[in-house]
Amino acid sequence: MSRNSLPLDAGAVAPDVSTFRVLTVNVHKGFNFFNRRFILHDLREAVRKVSADMVFLQEVLGAHARHALRFANWPESPQYEFLADTIWSDFAYGRNAVYPDGEHGNAVLSKFPIVHYENHDVSISGPERRGLLHCVMRVPGTGVQLHAVCVHLGLQERHRKKQLDLLCRLVQQEVPGDAPLVVAGDFNDWRRRAGAVLEGCAGLREVYAHAHGQLARSFPAWCPLLPLDRIYVRGVNAHRPIELGRRPWTSLSDHAPLAAELAL
């Protein structure tokens, strides 16, 4: 879905781009941990302050009829469109799970024009519905097409293994070898096995692990113990993690966000 006809505000990306920022966050359907408080408006302000050019979202609601009736400040638009607002001119949404009251999935918000996107269903079995949202963006002033994959993998290790194989196949078949690529999201990979798989099959490296020698711990947000969230890259000239601090993120989701600056 694209909104190229909308005017960009001061937060929009410059016409020529050599470096850009990415942010990934599991938004927990707009609620804080244990679903005690609806925090989507606060989350939007926090995401804006990172000044990311691309935002990878997981567990974002496309619709929820019961919540819309229950909460007075529930947005009229889908959550991903509400978060994009006037800052990110383009967005793409991949529906993963559908239930009686609504649906949720992955989304990518972008200051770069999205020229193509496709959601790949990588659900294995049972109630867990998972997807890989693949977007192709045109980077202004460079002639470069940037590929991005927003990831949310399963809770079971045997499911994740198959889903990583599907992610490898997607990259091998749909992403040119010389194209810059960002793969980010919630990998649920608490055993730290995804890195070796993705480096071996697709030449991807994780930004935090490359900079610090270890993955960033992101779950639970208020006392991070497990490195569930990742930013993998390939085909960029430089990359560095951006430290965001704990506040206000500890009260906005059960996952801490990750951010990085990349150079083409």
Sine and cosine of phi, psi and omega as CSV:
sin_phi,cos_phi,sin_psi,cos_psi,sin_omega,cos_omega
0.00,0.00,0.70,-0.71,-0.10,-0.99
-0.74,-0.67,0.51,-0.86,0.04,-1.00
-0.75,-0.66,0.74,0.68,-0.07,-1.00
-0.89,0.46,-0.33,0.95,-0.03,-1.00
-0.98,0.20,-0.21,0.98,-0.02,-1.00
-0.99,0.16,0.62,-0.79,0.07,-1.00
-0.93,0.36,0.58,-0.81,0.04,-1.00
-1.00,-0.03,0.54,-0.84,0.03,-1.00
-1.00,-0.09,-0.22,-0.98,-0.08,-1.00
-0.91,0.42,-0.30,0.95,0.01,-1.00
-0.99,0.15,-0.09,1.00,-0.08,-1.00
-0.95,0.30,0.35,-0.93,-0.07,-1.00
-0.95,0.31,0.51,-0.86,0.04,-1.00
-0.93,0.36,0.35,-0.94,-0.04,-1.00
-0.86,0.52,-0.64,0.77,0.01,-1.00
-0.95,-0.30,0.74,-0.67,-0.13,-0.99
-0.83,-0.56,0.81,-0.59,0.15,-0.99
-0.89,-0.46,-0.54,0.84,0.09,-1.00
-0.81,-0.59,0.46,-0.89,0.03,-1.00
-0.46,-0.89,0.34,-0.94,-0.03,-1.00
-0.94,-0.34,0.59,-0.81,0.11,-0.99
-0.82,-0.57,0.50,-0.87,0.01,-1.00
-0.69,-0.72,0.67,-0.74,0.13,-0.99
-0.80,-0.60,0.68,-0.73,0.01,-1.00
-0.43,-0.90,0.72,-0.70,0.17,-0.99
-0.99,0.12,0.92,-0.38,-0.16,-0.99
-1.00,0.07,-0.03,1.00,0.11,-0.99
0.81,0.59,0.61,0.79,0.07,-1.00
0.88,0.47,0.37,0.93,0.06,-1.00
1.00,0.05,0.23,0.97,-0.02,-1.00
-0.83,-0.55,0.44,-0.90,0.09,-1.00
-0.98,0.19,-0.04,-1.00,-0.07,-1.00
-0.87,0.49,0.61,-0.79,-0.07,-1.00
0.92,0.40,0.18,0.98,0.05,-1.00
0.84,0.54,0.56,0.83,-0.06,-1.00
-0.98,0.19,-0.45,0.90,-0.11,-0.99
-0.56,-0.83,0.67,-0.74,0.07,-1.00
-0.99,0.13,0.89,-0.45,-0.19,-0.98
-0.83,-0.55,0.33,0.94,-0.11,-0.99
-0.86,0.50,-0.62,0.79,0.01,-1.00
-0.91,0.42,-0.67,0.74,0.05,-1.00
-0.91,0.41,-0.63,0.78,0.02,-1.00
-0.89,0.45,-0.65,0.76,0.01,-1.00
-0.87,0.50,-0.68,0.74,0.01,-1.00
-0.91,0.42,-0.64,0.77,0.00,-1.00
-0.92,0.40,-0.67,0.74,0.01,-1.00
-0.90,0.44,-0.66,0.75,0.02,-1.00
-0.85,0.53,-0.65,0.76,-0.10,-0.99
-0.93,0.37,-0.30,0.96,0.04,-1.00
-0.96,0.27,-0.38,0.93,-0.01,-1.00
0.85,0.52,0.66,0.75,0.03,-1.00
-0.98,0.20,0.58,-0.82,0.09,-1.00
-0.99,0.10,-0.46,0.89,0.05,-1.00
-0.72,-0.70,0.70,-0.72,0.00,-1.00
-0.82,-0.57,0.81,-0.59,0.04,-1.00
-0.98,-0.20,0.86,-0.52,-0.05,-1.00
-0.89,-0.45,0.67,-0.74,0.14,-0.99
-0.84,-0.54,0.42,-0.91,-0.04,-1.00
0.81,0.59,0.75,0.66,0.05,-1.00
-0.97,-0.23,0.71,-0.70,-0.06,-1.00
-0.99,0.15,0.73,-0.68,0.19,-0.98
-1.00,0.09,-0.54,0.84,0.02,-1.00
-0.24,-0.97,0.43,-0.90,0.12,-0.99
-0.33,-0.94,0.98,-0.19,-0.13,-0.99
-0.89,0.46,-0.65,0.76,-0.06,-1.00
-0.94,0.34,-0.69,0.72,0.03,-1.00
-0.90,0.45,-0.59,0.81,0.00,-1.00
-0.88,0.48,-0.52,0.85,0.03,-1.00
-0.99,0.13,-0.46,0.89,-0.12,-0.99
-0.99,0.12,-0.58,0.81,-0.12,-0.99
-0.95,-0.32,0.83,-0.56,-0.06,-1.00
-0.91,0.42,-0.51,0.86,-0.04,-1.00
-0.99,-0.14,0.37,0.93,0.04,-1.00
-0.93,0.37,0.78,-0.63,-0.06,-1.00
-0.93,0.36,0.51,-0.86,0.04,-1.00
-0.96,0.29,-0.48,0.88,0.00,-1.00
-1.00,-0.02,0.29,-0.96,0.11,-0.99
-0.83,0.55,0.44,-0.90,-0.08,-1.00
-0.85,0.53,-0.64,0.77,-0.03,-1.00
-0.92,0.40,-0.57,0.82,0.04,-1.00
-0.95,0.30,-0.61,0.79,0.06,-1.00
-0.88,0.47,-0.68,0.74,0.01,-1.00
-0.93,0.36,-0.59,0.80,0.01,-1.00
-0.91,0.42,-0.70,0.72,0.03,-1.00
0.75,0.66,-0.73,-0.69,0.01,-1.00
-0.99,-0.16,0.08,1.00,-0.06,-1.00
-0.99,0.11,-0.74,0.67,-0.04,-1.00
-0.96,-0.27,0.93,-0.36,-0.15,-0.99
-0.94,0.34,-0.46,0.89,-0.04,-1.00
-0.84,-0.54,0.50,-0.87,0.09,-1.00
-0.47,-0.88,0.40,-0.92,0.07,-1.00
-0.69,-0.72,0.59,-0.81,-0.04,-1.00
-0.76,-0.65,0.70,-0.71,0.08,-1.00
-0.86,-0.50,0.94,-0.34,-0.02,-1.00
-0.96,0.29,0.80,-0.60,0.01,-1.00
-0.95,-0.32,-0.71,0.70,-0.10,-0.99
-0.84,-0.54,0.69,-0.73,0.04,-1.00
-0.81,-0.59,0.71,-0.70,0.00,-1.00
-0.61,-0.79,0.12,-0.99,-0.13,-0.99
-0.80,0.60,-0.62,0.79,-0.07,-1.00
-1.00,0.00,-0.30,0.95,-0.08,-1.00
0.05,-1.00,-0.51,-0.86,-0.07,-1.00
-0.36,-0.93,0.39,-0.92,0.13,-0.99
-0.53,-0.85,0.23,-0.97,-0.01,-1.00
-0.10,-0.99,-0.45,-0.89,0.04,-1.00
-0.97,-0.22,0.39,-0.92,0.07,-1.00
-0.52,-0.85,0.44,-0.90,0.11,-0.99
-0.81,-0.59,0.79,-0.61,0.11,-0.99
-0.97,-0.25,0.68,-0.74,-0.12,-0.99
-0.60,-0.80,0.67,-0.74,0.20,-0.98
-0.99,0.10,-0.22,0.98,0.09,-1.00
-1.00,-0.02,0.55,-0.84,0.07,-1.00
-0.88,0.47,0.78,-0.63,0.09,-1.00
-1.00,0.02,0.90,-0.43,-0.07,-1.00
-1.00,-0.06,-0.31,0.95,0.02,-1.00
-0.29,-0.96,0.58,-0.81,0.16,-0.99
-0.48,-0.88,0.43,-0.90,0.01,-1.00
-0.47,-0.88,0.69,-0.72,0.05,-1.00
-0.99,-0.15,0.79,-0.61,-0.01,-1.00
-0.97,-0.26,0.86,-0.50,0.03,-1.00
-0.97,0.24,0.89,-0.46,0.02,-1.00
-0.87,-0.49,0.43,0.90,0.08,-1.00
-0.90,0.43,0.65,-0.76,-0.06,-1.00
-0.99,-0.17,-0.88,0.48,0.02,-1.00
-0.26,-0.96,0.31,-0.95,0.03,-1.00
0.98,0.19,-0.25,-0.97,-0.12,-0.99
-0.97,0.23,-0.31,0.95,-0.05,-1.00
-0.94,0.34,0.84,-0.54,0.06,-1.00
-0.93,-0.37,0.83,-0.55,-0.09,-1.00
-0.76,-0.65,0.42,-0.91,-0.03,-1.00
-0.51,-0.86,0.32,-0.95,0.13,-0.99
-0.87,-0.50,0.91,-0.41,-0.01,-1.00
-0.99,-0.11,0.93,-0.36,-0.06,-1.00
-0.98,-0.19,0.84,-0.54,0.01,-1.00
-0.85,-0.52,0.57,-0.82,0.12,-0.99
-0.88,-0.47,0.81,-0.58,-0.07,-1.00
-0.87,-0.50,0.52,-0.85,0.11,-0.99
-0.99,-0.13,0.86,-0.51,-0.03,-1.00
-1.00,0.02,0.90,-0.44,-0.09,-1.00
-0.84,0.55,0.68,-0.74,0.10,-0.99
0.97,0.23,0.08,1.00,-0.07,-1.00
-0.86,-0.51,-0.39,0.92,-0.13,-0.99
0.96,0.29,0.15,0.99,-0.07,-1.00
-1.00,-0.08,0.65,-0.76,0.20,-0.98
-0.98,-0.21,0.86,-0.51,-0.03,-1.00
-0.99,-0.14,0.77,-0.64,0.03,-1.00
-0.98,-0.19,0.64,-0.77,0.02,-1.00
-0.68,-0.74,0.67,-0.74,0.06,-1.00
-0.80,-0.59,0.87,-0.48,0.06,-1.00
-1.00,-0.05,0.82,-0.58,-0.23,-0.97
-0.89,-0.46,0.66,-0.75,0.24,-0.97
-0.60,-0.80,0.96,-0.28,-0.07,-1.00
-0.99,-0.11,0.19,-0.98,-0.13,-0.99
-0.97,0.25,0.20,-0.98,0.00,-1.00
-0.99,0.13,-0.42,0.91,-0.02,-1.00
-1.00,-0.01,0.68,-0.73,-0.07,-1.00
-0.89,0.46,-0.63,0.78,-0.01,-1.00
-0.92,0.40,-0.51,0.86,0.09,-1.00
-0.94,0.35,-0.70,0.72,-0.02,-1.00
-0.88,0.47,-0.62,0.79,0.01,-1.00
-0.87,0.50,-0.72,0.70,0.02,-1.00
-0.92,0.38,-0.61,0.79,-0.01,-1.00
-0.93,0.36,-0.58,0.82,0.09,-1.00
-0.91,0.42,-0.61,0.79,0.08,-1.00
-0.88,0.47,-0.63,0.77,0.03,-1.00
-0.93,0.37,-0.60,0.80,0.07,-1.00
-0.90,0.44,-0.68,0.73,0.05,-1.00
-0.86,0.50,-0.69,0.72,-0.01,-1.00
-0.90,0.44,-0.66,0.75,0.03,-1.00
-0.85,0.52,-0.75,0.67,-0.03,-1.00
-0.89,0.45,-0.70,0.72,-0.04,-1.00
-0.91,0.42,-0.58,0.82,-0.10,-0.99
-1.00,-0.04,-0.45,0.89,-0.17,-0.99
-0.87,-0.49,-0.15,0.99,-0.02,-1.00
-0.90,-0.44,0.90,-0.44,0.05,-1.00
-0.83,0.56,0.55,-0.83,-0.07,-1.00
-0.89,0.46,-0.44,0.90,-0.03,-1.00
-0.99,-0.15,0.11,0.99,-0.02,-1.00
-1.00,0.03,0.67,-0.74,0.11,-0.99
-0.90,0.44,0.62,-0.78,-0.12,-0.99
-0.65,-0.76,0.72,-0.70,0.12,-0.99
-0.83,-0.56,0.80,-0.60,0.05,-1.00
-0.85,-0.53,0.90,-0.43,-0.13,-0.99
-0.60,-0.80,0.41,-0.91,0.06,-1.00
0.55,-0.84,-0.37,-0.93,-0.05,-1.00
-0.99,-0.15,0.96,-0.28,-0.06,-1.00
-1.00,-0.03,-0.22,0.97,-0.05,-1.00
0.77,0.64,0.48,0.88,-0.13,-0.99
-0.99,-0.13,0.93,0.38,-0.07,-1.00
-0.93,0.36,-0.27,0.96,0.06,-1.00
-1.00,0.00,0.00,1.00,0.11,-0.99
0.88,0.48,0.70,0.72,-0.04,-1.00
-0.97,-0.26,-0.23,0.97,-0.08,-1.00
-0.93,0.37,-0.59,0.81,-0.10,-1.00
-0.84,0.54,-0.75,0.66,-0.01,-1.00
-0.90,0.44,-0.62,0.79,0.01,-1.00
-0.90,0.43,-0.74,0.67,-0.09,-1.00
-0.96,0.29,-0.53,0.85,0.08,-1.00
-0.93,0.36,-0.64,0.77,-0.03,-1.00
-0.94,0.35,-0.64,0.77,-0.10,-1.00
-1.00,-0.02,-0.43,0.90,-0.14,-0.99
-0.68,-0.73,0.03,1.00,0.02,-1.00
0.93,0.38,0.45,0.89,-0.01,-1.00
-1.00,0.07,0.60,-0.80,0.09,-1.00
-0.81,-0.59,0.56,-0.83,-0.04,-1.00
-1.00,0.02,0.75,-0.66,-0.16,-0.99
-0.89,0.45,-0.75,0.67,-0.04,-1.00
-0.93,0.37,-0.67,0.74,0.00,-1.00
-0.90,0.43,-0.62,0.79,0.00,-1.00
-0.93,0.37,-0.61,0.79,-0.04,-1.00
-0.98,0.19,-0.63,0.78,-0.16,-0.99
-0.91,-0.41,-0.07,1.00,-0.02,-1.00
0.99,0.17,0.04,1.00,0.04,-1.00
-0.40,-0.92,0.40,-0.91,0.01,-1.00
-0.95,0.32,0.46,-0.89,0.06,-1.00
-0.98,0.21,0.74,-0.67,0.08,-1.00
-0.99,0.15,0.76,-0.64,-0.13,-0.99
-0.75,-0.66,-0.06,1.00,-0.06,-1.00
-0.64,-0.77,0.68,-0.73,-0.17,0.98
-0.96,0.27,0.41,-0.91,-0.19,-0.98
-0.86,0.51,-0.60,0.80,-0.09,-1.00
-0.98,0.19,-0.28,0.96,0.06,-1.00
-0.45,-0.89,0.96,0.27,-0.16,-0.99
-0.88,0.47,0.82,-0.57,0.03,-1.00
-0.86,-0.52,-0.52,0.85,-0.11,-0.99
-0.91,-0.41,0.68,-0.73,-0.01,-1.00
-1.00,0.01,0.96,0.27,-0.10,-1.00
-1.00,0.07,-0.47,0.88,-0.10,-1.00
-0.97,-0.23,0.58,-0.81,-0.12,-0.99
-0.58,-0.81,0.36,-0.93,0.20,-0.98
-0.75,-0.66,0.95,-0.32,0.04,-1.00
-0.97,-0.25,0.57,-0.82,-0.02,-1.00
-0.67,-0.74,0.37,-0.93,0.12,-0.99
-0.45,-0.89,0.60,-0.80,0.11,-0.99
0.97,0.24,0.35,0.94,0.11,-0.99
-0.95,-0.33,0.45,-0.90,-0.07,-1.00
-0.98,0.19,-0.47,0.88,0.00,-1.00
-0.38,-0.92,0.40,-0.92,0.06,-1.00
-0.39,-0.92,0.54,-0.84,0.05,-1.00
-0.49,-0.87,0.60,-0.80,0.07,-1.00
-0.96,0.29,0.46,-0.89,0.07,-1.00
-0.91,-0.40,0.85,-0.53,0.00,-1.00
-0.99,0.15,0.84,-0.55,-0.10,-0.99
-0.99,-0.12,-0.30,0.95,-0.09,-1.00
0.99,0.14,0.21,-0.98,-0.09,-1.00
-1.00,0.10,-0.56,0.83,-0.04,-1.00
-0.99,-0.12,0.64,-0.76,0.06,1.00
-1.00,-0.05,0.21,0.98,-0.23,-0.97
-0.90,0.43,-0.48,0.88,-0.06,-1.00
-0.89,0.45,-0.35,0.94,0.00,-1.00
-0.97,-0.26,0.13,0.99,-0.11,-0.99
-0.94,-0.35,-0.28,0.96,0.00,-1.00
-0.24,-0.97,0.18,-0.98,0.11,-0.99
-0.99,0.11,-0.19,0.98,0.07,-1.00
-0.94,-0.34,0.66,-0.75,0.18,-0.98
-0.98,0.19,0.56,-0.83,0.02,-1.00
-0.98,0.17,0.31,-0.95,0.15,-0.99
-0.82,-0.58,0.54,-0.84,0.02,-1.00
-0.63,-0.78,0.43,-0.90,0.01,-1.00
-0.48,-0.88,0.44,-0.90,0.13,-0.99
-0.95,-0.30,0.76,-0.65,-0.06,-1.00
-0.85,-0.53,0.50,-0.86,0.04,-1.00
-0.83,-0.55,0.70,-0.72,0.03,-1.00
-1.00,-0.01,0.00,0.00,0.00,0.00
